[in-house]
Amino acid sequence: MIRRLFYMALGAFGAVWAMRRLQALRPDHVARRAVRGASGVLEQARIFAEDALDGAARRETELRARLGLGTVEETTAENTYHYDVKDGR
């Protein structure tokens, strides 16, 4: 008797779990979750890019100060490099 009750409860739990999983696979739910996940990934990418650019700018300023170079604007005005010039290779 107890064993039958256990298996009946297990079957009911399995049915409820399966129904909830199937309802979660409805197209509007899947689309909503995909958009939520994509926006989260996009926000993380923006934060990463912002941190990377900020770190690169700080490091460039540090290196320019250490090497005695001017600011970026001064250096680019003086040393304009033409990328279309052949370098002999």
HTML snippet that shows the backbone in 3Dmol.js (N, CA, C, O; Angstrom):
<script src="https://3Dmol.org/build/3Dmol-min.js"></script>
<div id="view" style="width:600px;height:400px;position:relative"></div>
<script>
const pdb = `
ATOM      1  N   MET A   1       0.821  -1.187   0.000  1.00  0.00           N
ATOM      2  CA  MET A   1       0.000   0.000   0.000  1.00  0.00           C
ATOM      3  C   MET A   1       0.875   1.264   0.000  1.00  0.00           C
ATOM      4  O   MET A   1       0.626   2.191  -0.771  1.00  0.00           O
ATOM      5  N   ILE A   2       1.887   1.299   0.855  1.00  0.00           N
ATOM      6  CA  ILE A   2       2.766   2.462   0.938  1.00  0.00           C
ATOM      7  C   ILE A   2       3.543   2.609  -0.369  1.00  0.00           C
ATOM      8  O   ILE A   2       3.757   3.715  -0.864  1.00  0.00           O
ATOM      9  N   ARG A   3       3.959   1.465  -0.912  1.00  0.00           N
ATOM     10  CA  ARG A   3       4.715   1.507  -2.145  1.00  0.00           C
ATOM     11  C   ARG A   3       3.857   2.071  -3.280  1.00  0.00           C
ATOM     12  O   ARG A   3       4.363   2.860  -4.078  1.00  0.00           O
ATOM     13  N   ARG A   4       2.599   1.703  -3.382  1.00  0.00           N
ATOM     14  CA  ARG A   4       1.698   2.227  -4.406  1.00  0.00           C
ATOM     15  C   ARG A   4       1.497   3.721  -4.226  1.00  0.00           C
ATOM     16  O   ARG A   4       1.486   4.473  -5.201  1.00  0.00           O
ATOM     17  N   LEU A   5       1.341   4.143  -3.010  1.00  0.00           N
ATOM     18  CA  LEU A   5       1.172   5.565  -2.720  1.00  0.00           C
ATOM     19  C   LEU A   5       2.435   6.348  -3.116  1.00  0.00           C
ATOM     20  O   LEU A   5       2.339   7.450  -3.657  1.00  0.00           O
ATOM     21  N   PHE A   6       3.591   5.788  -2.851  1.00  0.00           N
ATOM     22  CA  PHE A   6       4.860   6.427  -3.222  1.00  0.00           C
ATOM     23  C   PHE A   6       4.948   6.581  -4.732  1.00  0.00           C
ATOM     24  O   PHE A   6       5.278   7.659  -5.226  1.00  0.00           O
ATOM     25  N   TYR A   7       4.656   5.519  -5.469  1.00  0.00           N
ATOM     26  CA  TYR A   7       4.768   5.586  -6.924  1.00  0.00           C
ATOM     27  C   TYR A   7       3.686   6.486  -7.530  1.00  0.00           C
ATOM     28  O   TYR A   7       3.917   7.132  -8.552  1.00  0.00           O
ATOM     29  N   MET A   8       2.535   6.529  -6.918  1.00  0.00           N
ATOM     30  CA  MET A   8       1.482   7.432  -7.388  1.00  0.00           C
ATOM     31  C   MET A   8       1.911   8.891  -7.170  1.00  0.00           C
ATOM     32  O   MET A   8       1.705   9.732  -8.045  1.00  0.00           O
ATOM     33  N   ALA A   9       2.502   9.193  -6.019  1.00  0.00           N
ATOM     34  CA  ALA A   9       2.994  10.540  -5.750  1.00  0.00           C
ATOM     35  C   ALA A   9       4.146  10.889  -6.679  1.00  0.00           C
ATOM     36  O   ALA A   9       4.239  12.016  -7.165  1.00  0.00           O
ATOM     37  N   LEU A  10       5.025   9.921  -6.927  1.00  0.00           N
ATOM     38  CA  LEU A  10       6.131  10.144  -7.843  1.00  0.00           C
ATOM     39  C   LEU A  10       5.626  10.433  -9.256  1.00  0.00           C
ATOM     40  O   LEU A  10       6.152  11.319  -9.929  1.00  0.00           O
ATOM     41  N   GLY A  11       4.630   9.711  -9.702  1.00  0.00           N
ATOM     42  CA  GLY A  11       4.031   9.938 -11.022  1.00  0.00           C
ATOM     43  C   GLY A  11       3.355  11.293 -11.106  1.00  0.00           C
ATOM     44  O   GLY A  11       3.465  11.979 -12.122  1.00  0.00           O
ATOM     45  N   ALA A  12       2.647  11.692 -10.036  1.00  0.00           N
ATOM     46  CA  ALA A  12       2.002  13.006 -10.030  1.00  0.00           C
ATOM     47  C   ALA A  12       3.057  14.113 -10.090  1.00  0.00           C
ATOM     48  O   ALA A  12       2.896  15.089 -10.822  1.00  0.00           O
ATOM     49  N   PHE A  13       4.126  13.958  -9.323  1.00  0.00           N
ATOM     50  CA  PHE A  13       5.209  14.941  -9.346  1.00  0.00           C
ATOM     51  C   PHE A  13       5.826  15.015 -10.737  1.00  0.00           C
ATOM     52  O   PHE A  13       6.079  16.107 -11.245  1.00  0.00           O
ATOM     53  N   GLY A  14       6.070  13.865 -11.356  1.00  0.00           N
ATOM     54  CA  GLY A  14       6.638  13.835 -12.700  1.00  0.00           C
ATOM     55  C   GLY A  14       5.725  14.494 -13.718  1.00  0.00           C
ATOM     56  O   GLY A  14       6.200  15.194 -14.613  1.00  0.00           O
ATOM     57  N   ALA A  15       4.414  14.281 -13.593  1.00  0.00           N
ATOM     58  CA  ALA A  15       3.459  14.887 -14.515  1.00  0.00           C
ATOM     59  C   ALA A  15       3.435  16.404 -14.361  1.00  0.00           C
ATOM     60  O   ALA A  15       3.421  17.132 -15.353  1.00  0.00           O
ATOM     61  N   VAL A  16       3.432  16.873 -13.127  1.00  0.00           N
ATOM     62  CA  VAL A  16       3.426  18.324 -12.880  1.00  0.00           C
ATOM     63  C   VAL A  16       4.720  18.941 -13.399  1.00  0.00           C
ATOM     64  O   VAL A  16       4.699  19.996 -14.033  1.00  0.00           O
ATOM     65  N   TRP A  17       5.845  18.283 -13.128  1.00  0.00           N
ATOM     66  CA  TRP A  17       7.130  18.802 -13.595  1.00  0.00           C
ATOM     67  C   TRP A  17       7.171  18.862 -15.124  1.00  0.00           C
ATOM     68  O   TRP A  17       7.638  19.847 -15.695  1.00  0.00           O
ATOM     69  N   ALA A  18       6.684  17.810 -15.786  1.00  0.00           N
ATOM     70  CA  ALA A  18       6.685  17.756 -17.253  1.00  0.00           C
ATOM     71  C   ALA A  18       5.772  18.838 -17.836  1.00  0.00           C
ATOM     72  O   ALA A  18       6.118  19.470 -18.834  1.00  0.00           O
ATOM     73  N   MET A  19       4.629  19.048 -17.224  1.00  0.00           N
ATOM     74  CA  MET A  19       3.708  20.076 -17.715  1.00  0.00           C
ATOM     75  C   MET A  19       4.335  21.466 -17.591  1.00  0.00           C
ATOM     76  O   MET A  19       4.219  22.286 -18.502  1.00  0.00           O
ATOM     77  N   ARG A  20       4.987  21.723 -16.482  1.00  0.00           N
ATOM     78  CA  ARG A  20       5.634  23.032 -16.309  1.00  0.00           C
ATOM     79  C   ARG A  20       6.768  23.225 -17.306  1.00  0.00           C
ATOM     80  O   ARG A  20       6.955  24.322 -17.833  1.00  0.00           O
ATOM     81  N   ARG A  21       7.517  22.176 -17.563  1.00  0.00           N
ATOM     82  CA  ARG A  21       8.596  22.277 -18.544  1.00  0.00           C
ATOM     83  C   ARG A  21       8.033  22.513 -19.950  1.00  0.00           C
ATOM     84  O   ARG A  21       8.597  23.293 -20.719  1.00  0.00           O
ATOM     85  N   LEU A  22       6.942  21.853 -20.284  1.00  0.00           N
ATOM     86  CA  LEU A  22       6.333  22.046 -21.596  1.00  0.00           C
ATOM     87  C   LEU A  22       5.746  23.445 -21.737  1.00  0.00           C
ATOM     88  O   LEU A  22       5.815  24.043 -22.811  1.00  0.00           O
ATOM     89  N   GLN A  23       5.169  23.972 -20.656  1.00  0.00           N
ATOM     90  CA  GLN A  23       4.629  25.331 -20.709  1.00  0.00           C
ATOM     91  C   GLN A  23       5.750  26.353 -20.853  1.00  0.00           C
ATOM     92  O   GLN A  23       5.557  27.398 -21.475  1.00  0.00           O
ATOM     93  N   ALA A  24       6.898  26.069 -20.297  1.00  0.00           N
ATOM     94  CA  ALA A  24       8.035  26.983 -20.417  1.00  0.00           C
ATOM     95  C   ALA A  24       8.598  27.001 -21.830  1.00  0.00           C
ATOM     96  O   ALA A  24       9.342  27.917 -22.180  1.00  0.00           O
ATOM     97  N   LEU A  25       8.261  26.014 -22.648  1.00  0.00           N
ATOM     98  CA  LEU A  25       8.763  25.954 -24.017  1.00  0.00           C
ATOM     99  C   LEU A  25       7.839  26.619 -25.029  1.00  0.00           C
ATOM    100  O   LEU A  25       8.068  26.532 -26.235  1.00  0.00           O
ATOM    101  N   ARG A  26       6.800  27.280 -24.540  1.00  0.00           N
ATOM    102  CA  ARG A  26       5.920  27.992 -25.463  1.00  0.00           C
ATOM    103  C   ARG A  26       6.708  29.102 -26.138  1.00  0.00           C
ATOM    104  O   ARG A  26       7.597  29.682 -25.515  1.00  0.00           O
ATOM    105  N   PRO A  27       6.408  29.415 -27.394  1.00  0.00           N
ATOM    106  CA  PRO A  27       7.219  30.383 -28.148  1.00  0.00           C
ATOM    107  C   PRO A  27       7.375  31.744 -27.480  1.00  0.00           C
ATOM    108  O   PRO A  27       8.463  32.319 -27.509  1.00  0.00           O
ATOM    109  N   ASP A  28       6.306  32.272 -26.876  1.00  0.00           N
ATOM    110  CA  ASP A  28       6.448  33.592 -26.260  1.00  0.00           C
ATOM    111  C   ASP A  28       7.357  33.553 -25.036  1.00  0.00           C
ATOM    112  O   ASP A  28       8.059  34.525 -24.760  1.00  0.00           O
ATOM    113  N   HIS A  29       7.353  32.446 -24.301  1.00  0.00           N
ATOM    114  CA  HIS A  29       8.251  32.320 -23.154  1.00  0.00           C
ATOM    115  C   HIS A  29       9.702  32.177 -23.608  1.00  0.00           C
ATOM    116  O   HIS A  29      10.607  32.767 -23.019  1.00  0.00           O
ATOM    117  N   VAL A  30       9.911  31.392 -24.656  1.00  0.00           N
ATOM    118  CA  VAL A  30      11.263  31.182 -25.166  1.00  0.00           C
ATOM    119  C   VAL A  30      11.824  32.500 -25.704  1.00  0.00           C
ATOM    120  O   VAL A  30      12.983  32.831 -25.456  1.00  0.00           O
ATOM    121  N   ALA A  31      11.010  33.242 -26.432  1.00  0.00           N
ATOM    122  CA  ALA A  31      11.461  34.517 -26.987  1.00  0.00           C
ATOM    123  C   ALA A  31      11.794  35.505 -25.872  1.00  0.00           C
ATOM    124  O   ALA A  31      12.798  36.214 -25.945  1.00  0.00           O
ATOM    125  N   ARG A  32      10.966  35.550 -24.858  1.00  0.00           N
ATOM    126  CA  ARG A  32      11.194  36.464 -23.738  1.00  0.00           C
ATOM    127  C   ARG A  32      12.502  36.123 -23.024  1.00  0.00           C
ATOM    128  O   ARG A  32      13.269  37.020 -22.672  1.00  0.00           O
ATOM    129  N   ARG A  33      12.756  34.841 -22.811  1.00  0.00           N
ATOM    130  CA  ARG A  33      13.997  34.431 -22.143  1.00  0.00           C
ATOM    131  C   ARG A  33      15.210  34.728 -23.015  1.00  0.00           C
ATOM    132  O   ARG A  33      16.258  35.132 -22.511  1.00  0.00           O
ATOM    133  N   ALA A  34      15.068  34.527 -24.327  1.00  0.00           N
ATOM    134  CA  ALA A  34      16.187  34.795 -25.237  1.00  0.00           C
ATOM    135  C   ALA A  34      16.531  36.285 -25.252  1.00  0.00           C
ATOM    136  O   ALA A  34      17.706  36.652 -25.239  1.00  0.00           O
ATOM    137  N   VAL A  35      15.522  37.132 -25.278  1.00  0.00           N
ATOM    138  CA  VAL A  35      15.765  38.574 -25.271  1.00  0.00           C
ATOM    139  C   VAL A  35      16.404  38.998 -23.965  1.00  0.00           C
ATOM    140  O   VAL A  35      17.330  39.810 -23.960  1.00  0.00           O
ATOM    141  N   ARG A  36      15.919  38.458 -22.856  1.00  0.00           N
ATOM    142  CA  ARG A  36      16.482  38.787 -21.551  1.00  0.00           C
ATOM    143  C   ARG A  36      17.952  38.362 -21.471  1.00  0.00           C
ATOM    144  O   ARG A  36      18.793  39.104 -20.963  1.00  0.00           O
ATOM    145  N   GLY A  37      18.248  37.172 -21.974  1.00  0.00           N
ATOM    146  CA  GLY A  37      19.627  36.688 -21.960  1.00  0.00           C
ATOM    147  C   GLY A  37      20.527  37.501 -22.879  1.00  0.00           C
ATOM    148  O   GLY A  37      21.662  37.812 -22.520  1.00  0.00           O
ATOM    149  N   ALA A  38      20.027  37.849 -24.064  1.00  0.00           N
ATOM    150  CA  ALA A  38      20.828  38.628 -25.010  1.00  0.00           C
ATOM    151  C   ALA A  38      21.106  40.021 -24.481  1.00  0.00           C
ATOM    152  O   ALA A  38      22.210  40.541 -24.644  1.00  0.00           O
ATOM    153  N   SER A  39      20.118  40.629 -23.850  1.00  0.00           N
ATOM    154  CA  SER A  39      20.348  41.973 -23.316  1.00  0.00           C
ATOM    155  C   SER A  39      21.349  41.924 -22.165  1.00  0.00           C
ATOM    156  O   SER A  39      22.131  42.858 -21.985  1.00  0.00           O
ATOM    157  N   GLY A  40      21.330  40.855 -21.394  1.00  0.00           N
ATOM    158  CA  GLY A  40      22.313  40.714 -20.317  1.00  0.00           C
ATOM    159  C   GLY A  40      23.720  40.550 -20.859  1.00  0.00           C
ATOM    160  O   GLY A  40      24.664  41.138 -20.332  1.00  0.00           O
ATOM    161  N   VAL A  41      23.864  39.759 -21.903  1.00  0.00           N
ATOM    162  CA  VAL A  41      25.178  39.555 -22.524  1.00  0.00           C
ATOM    163  C   VAL A  41      25.667  40.859 -23.156  1.00  0.00           C
ATOM    164  O   VAL A  41      26.848  41.192 -23.067  1.00  0.00           O
ATOM    165  N   LEU A  42      24.758  41.590 -23.790  1.00  0.00           N
ATOM    166  CA  LEU A  42      25.131  42.855 -24.414  1.00  0.00           C
ATOM    167  C   LEU A  42      25.595  43.858 -23.361  1.00  0.00           C
ATOM    168  O   LEU A  42      26.582  44.564 -23.570  1.00  0.00           O
ATOM    169  N   GLU A  43      24.904  43.926 -22.252  1.00  0.00           N
ATOM    170  CA  GLU A  43      25.298  44.834 -21.173  1.00  0.00           C
ATOM    171  C   GLU A  43      26.661  44.445 -20.603  1.00  0.00           C
ATOM    172  O   GLU A  43      27.483  45.316 -20.319  1.00  0.00           O
ATOM    173  N   GLN A  44      26.905  43.161 -20.434  1.00  0.00           N
ATOM    174  CA  GLN A  44      28.210  42.717 -19.945  1.00  0.00           C
ATOM    175  C   GLN A  44      29.318  43.055 -20.945  1.00  0.00           C
ATOM    176  O   GLN A  44      30.420  43.423 -20.539  1.00  0.00           O
ATOM    177  N   ALA A  45      29.041  42.936 -22.237  1.00  0.00           N
ATOM    178  CA  ALA A  45      30.028  43.286 -23.260  1.00  0.00           C
ATOM    179  C   ALA A  45      30.326  44.781 -23.235  1.00  0.00           C
ATOM    180  O   ALA A  45      31.477  45.186 -23.392  1.00  0.00           O
ATOM    181  N   ARG A  46      29.298  45.599 -23.040  1.00  0.00           N
ATOM    182  CA  ARG A  46      29.512  47.044 -22.948  1.00  0.00           C
ATOM    183  C   ARG A  46      30.375  47.394 -21.743  1.00  0.00           C
ATOM    184  O   ARG A  46      31.290  48.210 -21.846  1.00  0.00           O
ATOM    185  N   ILE A  47      30.087  46.783 -20.614  1.00  0.00           N
ATOM    186  CA  ILE A  47      30.865  47.049 -19.404  1.00  0.00           C
ATOM    187  C   ILE A  47      32.309  46.617 -19.602  1.00  0.00           C
ATOM    188  O   ILE A  47      33.228  47.338 -19.215  1.00  0.00           O
ATOM    189  N   PHE A  48      32.520  45.445 -20.202  1.00  0.00           N
ATOM    190  CA  PHE A  48      33.874  44.957 -20.468  1.00  0.00           C
ATOM    191  C   PHE A  48      34.627  45.897 -21.401  1.00  0.00           C
ATOM    192  O   PHE A  48      35.783  46.233 -21.142  1.00  0.00           O
ATOM    193  N   ALA A  49      33.981  46.324 -22.484  1.00  0.00           N
ATOM    194  CA  ALA A  49      34.638  47.223 -23.434  1.00  0.00           C
ATOM    195  C   ALA A  49      34.980  48.551 -22.768  1.00  0.00           C
ATOM    196  O   ALA A  49      36.056  49.101 -23.003  1.00  0.00           O
ATOM    197  N   GLU A  50      34.086  49.064 -21.950  1.00  0.00           N
ATOM    198  CA  GLU A  50      34.343  50.317 -21.248  1.00  0.00           C
ATOM    199  C   GLU A  50      35.539  50.177 -20.305  1.00  0.00           C
ATOM    200  O   GLU A  50      36.403  51.053 -20.256  1.00  0.00           O
ATOM    201  N   ASP A  51      35.582  49.088 -19.569  1.00  0.00           N
ATOM    202  CA  ASP A  51      36.708  48.858 -18.656  1.00  0.00           C
ATOM    203  C   ASP A  51      38.016  48.682 -19.425  1.00  0.00           C
ATOM    204  O   ASP A  51      39.051  49.205 -19.011  1.00  0.00           O
ATOM    205  N   ALA A  52      37.980  47.956 -20.533  1.00  0.00           N
ATOM    206  CA  ALA A  52      39.189  47.731 -21.325  1.00  0.00           C
ATOM    207  C   ALA A  52      39.702  49.036 -21.917  1.00  0.00           C
ATOM    208  O   ALA A  52      40.905  49.298 -21.877  1.00  0.00           O
ATOM    209  N   LEU A  53      38.819  49.855 -22.464  1.00  0.00           N
ATOM    210  CA  LEU A  53      39.239  51.131 -23.041  1.00  0.00           C
ATOM    211  C   LEU A  53      39.768  52.077 -21.972  1.00  0.00           C
ATOM    212  O   LEU A  53      40.740  52.796 -22.202  1.00  0.00           O
ATOM    213  N   ASP A  54      39.132  52.078 -20.811  1.00  0.00           N
ATOM    214  CA  ASP A  54      39.593  52.920 -19.712  1.00  0.00           C
ATOM    215  C   ASP A  54      40.983  52.485 -19.243  1.00  0.00           C
ATOM    216  O   ASP A  54      41.850  53.325 -19.004  1.00  0.00           O
ATOM    217  N   GLY A  55      41.190  51.187 -19.113  1.00  0.00           N
ATOM    218  CA  GLY A  55      42.497  50.670 -18.715  1.00  0.00           C
ATOM    219  C   GLY A  55      43.566  50.966 -19.753  1.00  0.00           C
ATOM    220  O   GLY A  55      44.696  51.306 -19.402  1.00  0.00           O
ATOM    221  N   ALA A  56      43.218  50.838 -21.027  1.00  0.00           N
ATOM    222  CA  ALA A  56      44.178  51.127 -22.093  1.00  0.00           C
ATOM    223  C   ALA A  56      44.564  52.601 -22.100  1.00  0.00           C
ATOM    224  O   ALA A  56      45.729  52.940 -22.303  1.00  0.00           O
ATOM    225  N   ALA A  57      43.583  53.479 -21.878  1.00  0.00           N
ATOM    226  CA  ALA A  57      43.878  54.909 -21.845  1.00  0.00           C
ATOM    227  C   ALA A  57      44.769  55.255 -20.655  1.00  0.00           C
ATOM    228  O   ALA A  57      45.704  56.045 -20.780  1.00  0.00           O
ATOM    229  N   ARG A  58      44.475  54.660 -19.504  1.00  0.00           N
ATOM    230  CA  ARG A  58      45.320  54.903 -18.327  1.00  0.00           C
ATOM    231  C   ARG A  58      46.744  54.412 -18.562  1.00  0.00           C
ATOM    232  O   ARG A  58      47.706  55.099 -18.219  1.00  0.00           O
ATOM    233  N   ARG A  59      46.876  53.238 -19.141  1.00  0.00           N
ATOM    234  CA  ARG A  59      48.197  52.666 -19.389  1.00  0.00           C
ATOM    235  C   ARG A  59      48.959  53.502 -20.425  1.00  0.00           C
ATOM    236  O   ARG A  59      50.164  53.711 -20.280  1.00  0.00           O
ATOM    237  N   GLU A  60      48.279  53.973 -21.451  1.00  0.00           N
ATOM    238  CA  GLU A  60      48.937  54.800 -22.449  1.00  0.00           C
ATOM    239  C   GLU A  60      49.425  56.109 -21.836  1.00  0.00           C
ATOM    240  O   GLU A  60      50.533  56.557 -22.130  1.00  0.00           O
ATOM    241  N   THR A  61      48.607  56.719 -20.990  1.00  0.00           N
ATOM    242  CA  THR A  61      49.014  57.946 -20.304  1.00  0.00           C
ATOM    243  C   THR A  61      50.224  57.688 -19.414  1.00  0.00           C
ATOM    244  O   THR A  61      51.154  58.493 -19.368  1.00  0.00           O
ATOM    245  N   GLU A  62      50.204  56.562 -18.710  1.00  0.00           N
ATOM    246  CA  GLU A  62      51.333  56.197 -17.847  1.00  0.00           C
ATOM    247  C   GLU A  62      52.614  55.996 -18.659  1.00  0.00           C
ATOM    248  O   GLU A  62      53.678  56.483 -18.275  1.00  0.00           O
ATOM    249  N   LEU A  63      52.512  55.285 -19.771  1.00  0.00           N
ATOM    250  CA  LEU A  63      53.687  55.043 -20.613  1.00  0.00           C
ATOM    251  C   LEU A  63      54.204  56.336 -21.249  1.00  0.00           C
ATOM    252  O   LEU A  63      55.414  56.546 -21.334  1.00  0.00           O
ATOM    253  N   ARG A  64      53.300  57.191 -21.689  1.00  0.00           N
ATOM    254  CA  ARG A  64      53.719  58.463 -22.285  1.00  0.00           C
ATOM    255  C   ARG A  64      54.426  59.331 -21.250  1.00  0.00           C
ATOM    256  O   ARG A  64      55.406  60.003 -21.571  1.00  0.00           O
ATOM    257  N   ALA A  65      53.938  59.322 -20.015  1.00  0.00           N
ATOM    258  CA  ALA A  65      54.588  60.101 -18.963  1.00  0.00           C
ATOM    259  C   ALA A  65      55.959  59.519 -18.644  1.00  0.00           C
ATOM    260  O   ALA A  65      56.915  60.266 -18.432  1.00  0.00           O
ATOM    261  N   ARG A  66      56.063  58.211 -18.609  1.00  0.00           N
ATOM    262  CA  ARG A  66      57.332  57.555 -18.290  1.00  0.00           C
ATOM    263  C   ARG A  66      58.366  57.773 -19.395  1.00  0.00           C
ATOM    264  O   ARG A  66      59.549  57.943 -19.103  1.00  0.00           O
ATOM    265  N   LEU A  67      57.937  57.769 -20.660  1.00  0.00           N
ATOM    266  CA  LEU A  67      58.860  57.910 -21.778  1.00  0.00           C
ATOM    267  C   LEU A  67      59.090  59.366 -22.183  1.00  0.00           C
ATOM    268  O   LEU A  67      59.889  59.648 -23.076  1.00  0.00           O
ATOM    269  N   GLY A  68      58.395  60.277 -21.532  1.00  0.00           N
ATOM    270  CA  GLY A  68      58.579  61.695 -21.818  1.00  0.00           C
ATOM    271  C   GLY A  68      57.935  62.146 -23.110  1.00  0.00           C
ATOM    272  O   GLY A  68      58.354  63.150 -23.686  1.00  0.00           O
ATOM    273  N   LEU A  69      56.945  61.444 -23.572  1.00  0.00           N
ATOM    274  CA  LEU A  69      56.228  61.843 -24.780  1.00  0.00           C
ATOM    275  C   LEU A  69      55.124  62.816 -24.407  1.00  0.00           C
ATOM    276  O   LEU A  69      54.714  62.891 -23.249  1.00  0.00           O
ATOM    277  N   GLY A  70      54.652  63.551 -25.384  1.00  0.00           N
ATOM    278  CA  GLY A  70      53.568  64.487 -25.133  1.00  0.00           C
ATOM    279  C   GLY A  70      52.240  63.768 -25.080  1.00  0.00           C
ATOM    280  O   GLY A  70      52.189  62.546 -24.942  1.00  0.00           O
ATOM    281  N   THR A  71      51.185  64.514 -25.186  1.00  0.00           N
ATOM    282  CA  THR A  71      49.847  63.925 -25.201  1.00  0.00           C
ATOM    283  C   THR A  71      49.596  63.281 -26.554  1.00  0.00           C
ATOM    284  O   THR A  71      50.404  63.417 -27.473  1.00  0.00           O
ATOM    285  N   VAL A  72      48.512  62.604 -26.670  1.00  0.00           N
ATOM    286  CA  VAL A  72      48.180  61.913 -27.920  1.00  0.00           C
ATOM    287  C   VAL A  72      47.982  62.918 -29.041  1.00  0.00           C
ATOM    288  O   VAL A  72      48.424  62.682 -30.166  1.00  0.00           O
ATOM    289  N   GLU A  73      47.324  64.035 -28.756  1.00  0.00           N
ATOM    290  CA  GLU A  73      47.066  65.041 -29.783  1.00  0.00           C
ATOM    291  C   GLU A  73      48.377  65.631 -30.301  1.00  0.00           C
ATOM    292  O   GLU A  73      48.528  65.829 -31.506  1.00  0.00           O
ATOM    293  N   GLU A  74      49.336  65.918 -29.397  1.00  0.00           N
ATOM    294  CA  GLU A  74      50.621  66.467 -29.816  1.00  0.00           C
ATOM    295  C   GLU A  74      51.393  65.461 -30.667  1.00  0.00           C
ATOM    296  O   GLU A  74      51.987  65.837 -31.677  1.00  0.00           O
ATOM    297  N   THR A  75      51.391  64.214 -30.278  1.00  0.00           N
ATOM    298  CA  THR A  75      52.158  63.188 -30.980  1.00  0.00           C
ATOM    299  C   THR A  75      51.585  62.908 -32.361  1.00  0.00           C
ATOM    300  O   THR A  75      52.342  62.749 -33.318  1.00  0.00           O
ATOM    301  N   THR A  76      50.276  62.844 -32.480  1.00  0.00           N
ATOM    302  CA  THR A  76      49.690  62.536 -33.787  1.00  0.00           C
ATOM    303  C   THR A  76      49.834  63.709 -34.743  1.00  0.00           C
ATOM    304  O   THR A  76      49.917  63.499 -35.954  1.00  0.00           O
ATOM    305  N   ALA A  77      49.867  64.952 -34.233  1.00  0.00           N
ATOM    306  CA  ALA A  77      50.048  66.104 -35.111  1.00  0.00           C
ATOM    307  C   ALA A  77      51.468  66.128 -35.669  1.00  0.00           C
ATOM    308  O   ALA A  77      51.671  66.500 -36.824  1.00  0.00           O
ATOM    309  N   GLU A  78      52.458  65.731 -34.854  1.00  0.00           N
ATOM    310  CA  GLU A  78      53.843  65.763 -35.282  1.00  0.00           C
ATOM    311  C   GLU A  78      54.198  64.568 -36.159  1.00  0.00           C
ATOM    312  O   GLU A  78      54.868  64.735 -37.178  1.00  0.00           O
ATOM    313  N   ASN A  79      53.774  63.397 -35.792  1.00  0.00           N
ATOM    314  CA  ASN A  79      54.179  62.154 -36.458  1.00  0.00           C
ATOM    315  C   ASN A  79      53.018  61.552 -37.224  1.00  0.00           C
ATOM    316  O   ASN A  79      52.477  60.519 -36.829  1.00  0.00           O
ATOM    317  N   THR A  80      52.638  62.182 -38.299  1.00  0.00           N
ATOM    318  CA  THR A  80      51.558  61.599 -39.089  1.00  0.00           C
ATOM    319  C   THR A  80      52.158  60.509 -39.958  1.00  0.00           C
ATOM    320  O   THR A  80      53.090  60.752 -40.724  1.00  0.00           O
ATOM    321  N   TYR A  81      51.623  59.324 -39.834  1.00  0.00           N
ATOM    322  CA  TYR A  81      52.115  58.179 -40.586  1.00  0.00           C
ATOM    323  C   TYR A  81      51.139  57.883 -41.700  1.00  0.00           C
ATOM    324  O   TYR A  81      49.932  57.796 -41.473  1.00  0.00           O
ATOM    325  N   HIS A  82      51.652  57.730 -42.885  1.00  0.00           N
ATOM    326  CA  HIS A  82      50.804  57.418 -44.026  1.00  0.00           C
ATOM    327  C   HIS A  82      50.814  55.915 -44.242  1.00  0.00           C
ATOM    328  O   HIS A  82      51.843  55.339 -44.593  1.00  0.00           O
ATOM    329  N   TYR A  83      49.691  55.294 -44.036  1.00  0.00           N
ATOM    330  CA  TYR A  83      49.618  53.847 -44.104  1.00  0.00           C
ATOM    331  C   TYR A  83      49.629  53.309 -45.519  1.00  0.00           C
ATOM    332  O   TYR A  83      49.827  52.111 -45.720  1.00  0.00           O
ATOM    333  N   ASP A  84      49.421  54.169 -46.504  1.00  0.00           N
ATOM    334  CA  ASP A  84      49.402  53.677 -47.877  1.00  0.00           C
ATOM    335  C   ASP A  84      50.796  53.647 -48.500  1.00  0.00           C
ATOM    336  O   ASP A  84      50.945  53.180 -49.629  1.00  0.00           O
ATOM    337  N   VAL A  85      51.814  54.130 -47.801  1.00  0.00           N
ATOM    338  CA  VAL A  85      53.180  54.136 -48.309  1.00  0.00           C
ATOM    339  C   VAL A  85      53.770  52.733 -48.190  1.00  0.00           C
ATOM    340  O   VAL A  85      53.654  52.094 -47.144  1.00  0.00           O
ATOM    341  N   LYS A  86      54.395  52.260 -49.248  1.00  0.00           N
ATOM    342  CA  LYS A  86      55.020  50.946 -49.229  1.00  0.00           C
ATOM    343  C   LYS A  86      56.277  51.004 -48.379  1.00  0.00           C
ATOM    344  O   LYS A  86      57.015  51.988 -48.426  1.00  0.00           O
ATOM    345  N   ASP A  87      56.526  49.953 -47.598  1.00  0.00           N
ATOM    346  CA  ASP A  87      57.694  49.952 -46.738  1.00  0.00           C
ATOM    347  C   ASP A  87      58.813  49.067 -47.264  1.00  0.00           C
ATOM    348  O   ASP A  87      59.733  48.749 -46.510  1.00  0.00           O
ATOM    349  N   GLY A  88      58.773  48.666 -48.504  1.00  0.00           N
ATOM    350  CA  GLY A  88      59.859  47.920 -49.104  1.00  0.00           C
ATOM    351  C   GLY A  88      59.751  46.422 -48.989  1.00  0.00           C
ATOM    352  O   GLY A  88      60.701  45.724 -49.342  1.00  0.00           O
ATOM    353  N   ARG A  89      58.664  45.901 -48.522  1.00  0.00           N
ATOM    354  CA  ARG A  89      58.526  44.443 -48.424  1.00  0.00           C
ATOM    355  C   ARG A  89      57.999  43.846 -49.685  1.00  0.00           C
ATOM    356  O   ARG A  89      57.825  42.630 -49.767  1.00  0.00           O
TER     357      ARG A  89
END
`;
const viewer = $3Dmol.createViewer("view");
viewer.addModel(pdb, "pdb");
viewer.setStyle({}, {cartoon: {color: "spectrum"}});
viewer.zoomTo();
viewer.render();
</script>
